[in-house]
């Protein structure tokens, strides 16, 4: 399970929030080279460490470059991790490692917003962990920037690195699940994404961040063009979910997208319903539902989101904050099955869809939920010219009769 670090704790109250939420590591910032309200003095840092008393790890995050200062500071505070956020010489790092052999070292690799690696990490000789964090090139701020970077490039970099690696930069409770699914880091680190409007730790945000991070990889996502109408694809699904177990699964069958169609497609609803029954699910366990009605999605084992007008469906998801319901559902080790539009809304955008669908809700922002890291294009076999013309490589193409299972 992914490790979670909550950074920039400024007092005992902050530390208690992190402990209550189940954080693995709390960060304390001492020794800075730019103006920031996140830094505290060594006495406060020691007070926090003494209060934690081994209930989780404590990481000293510092911009200091003198090994003697860092060693003296660590011995005083008592932290068991040092996170070096500076261009410290390797000879200085060697001194720290030799003097404090039981203290773990985290080395920073700064990443620009477009995913460019800003740090020459290959020169690092001493590191127990790496952390990939966004850098603000306007003021050279590292850490606490609130800026994300290109996660797909971070995912590629992590595969090359030979150490456990944390991801940081612009993370918050709403995007942490997507970030983990794309990057697959050893751990995650958050600062500004868990603050309230006054700049203090937000108890609810910290709790949600830890929970969403710990459960990010639990759910199963099935992307299809038109349900399970292909036996080979159905058998692939049975490899993930035991067929015998399905008969007792409770299914929330969402038909909202059909309301966006100009014609009465009740026949279509019944046809999709049959594909659910064909999986071996008992009819008494299938509940038809429209987004906006009062229901607890986590009372169900499977969400089956049918097709229709994608723009209308995404509009309804936003209107009723149903994206948070879906994320919570997946975080509880449940199964989401999307058919056509039901798959498309899970991608990064529905920009391609907007070219050919009726936009009667006058949508201008085509950003989708971002649970998967590319735009999902169902019925790709019918859109080959449009796909070719788009000249894009960030598409997940779903062909009729087939699909993709993400576990």
C-alpha angles and dihedrals in degrees: 000000000000118000116237125211122187109200137202100037109176105182146005092274090060091048091051091053089054093047092048090051093051100248115173096210134021121203127218121190118217126160114031139189099195133043112275135150090216095078123093135187123265093253092059090045091054091047090055093047092049090049093051089051097185097313088123136354120281120214123200107213111198144166092204117125102190111094094207091056092048093047092048091048093050093048089051097046098037098222117159098210131053119199110197112210099175144075090263117170116253090235088061092048089051090056091052092050094047094046096042104032094162095053114092119230124219117195123204124233108189118214127195121225093264091052098260113153106239098182128072092227093167089078091062110112098170123050138123093187140008128219123203109209135168120254124210103221092193093069100006090242113165119195127012091042095129087223125129125207136205102299094191089064091046088054090055092047093050090056089058097046120092097211135068106272134207124210121219139160127096095354120155139161092274100051102031094091093053092045093053093046091052101039103028094207127182089237144353131227128202134185120150093023090072099047129104126226091278093055095251127124110281110219095207094047092050091049093048093044094054093044095047092046094049092049101036097110099040104092132077120230122198117193116193140161095220112357126262102332094132119075094210091054091045090054090051088055090051088056087062099037120033109243092221091056093054096072090070096043117114112228128203103205107200115200100169096118091064089068087070093063120100091222133057103261099177087131088061090052090054091048092054089045089059092054088058091051090048089062087067097258116148115249091229089061096057117093120186112220142178121209111256097044118111111262139130107237091197089068085074134069098210135032113204108192110192129208135260130109107002095196091053092046093051089047090055092046090055095042093056098031088241091153088074089051091054093047091050089048093052091045088061093062095260133143125252117193117189122192115198104307088021088062096039096061091060093066131085095266143350093220094128091047091054090066095064106023129086107259097198091149089061094234115185101173109065096181109136131203097284095217087133119040102237139044110276115224115191122196088026091165088068095048104048095127093048091048092049092048092051089061091206130147096190096083132112105210117209116193122203111272095018137075149171128256118206116192 
